[in-house]
């Protein structure tokens, strides 16, 4: 298909009719990607589906799952003399335990939005008198680019560039979420961007160990509807498995070159997720081979974890336990202009999607 065909209303209507024929009882499906969440709301996918099909949003927004103490660490580093802190735009407005990078920037800290870690690297080349720090965020999608940037920094022998590592891996988080028993999930729409890097193999435990179907899905309306249709087929057949709907971009083996870059630069370790807590084997730490580019090691600043913000239920939203409409702060004390929780900040955040499209 051409790109426009993935938005063809007639194809979408046919898929909805096929979905309706497959639904015999209540079904809970979870999308595990913030881009899916926003696309589902923007295109009105929920309204197209039978009432018995419920779509839940999972922990698929990397900005949203970044814990407060890591934001506090980035802010403490930004406060150090001679530091230029760079990061993606969404991270500026995410509140830490006390304030945000945006607040710190307004108070005079040297904080700059960049669109890639390579842009931060260029700033380090252009300003050798400054310590340029890139505050990383993302899943397996951005990790290879960050790895390549660190390798390039070593090749250029830059001594004023470092990274606050915050990359997380999706499969382990799904295992923790699905095994917790907090929410009933009958099928998963798995992220297309992440899967383009890691392939389909890391999801095999979902059907084999947990008995739940998984479909790696693209981001256009027809992609999402076809992913839902494939999941419902699996449920009807009683044969859960991993399928790739997004085959035009996702090979089963993933991207070997990207995986090799990640393996070269990162070690796997446990890490904190907002809403999920500490999850073993889900974080990517800069290996000792490239330790000079690890800002956490370079600055050696320790921040104390603070209790969650009172009233904010972002963690429960990320686990699919509640919708944003059930949070007492939603659209009242917590709005995009004055966010209390990270889920209201990011363009991929569930609260932001509900606020913009779902009220």
Buried (B, 14 or more C-beta within 10 A) or exposed (E): EEEEEBBBEEBBEBBBEBBBEBBEEEBBBBBBBBBBBBBBBEBEBEEBBBEEBBBBBBBBBBBBBBBBBBBBBBBBBBBBEEBBBBBBEBBBBBBBBEBBBBBBBEEEBBBBBBEBBBBBBBBBEEBEEBBBBBBBBBBBBBBBBBBBBBBBBBEEEBEBBBBBBBBBBBBBBBBBBBEEEEBEBBBBBBBBBBBBBBBBEBBEBBBEEBEBBBBBBBBBBBBBBBBBBBBBBBBEEEEBBBBBBBEEEBEEEBBEEBBEBBEBBBEBEEBBBBBBEEBEBBBBBBBEEBEBBBBBBBBEBEBEEEEBBEEBBBBBBBBBBBBBEEBEBBBEEBBBEEBBBBBBBBBBBBBBBBBBBBE
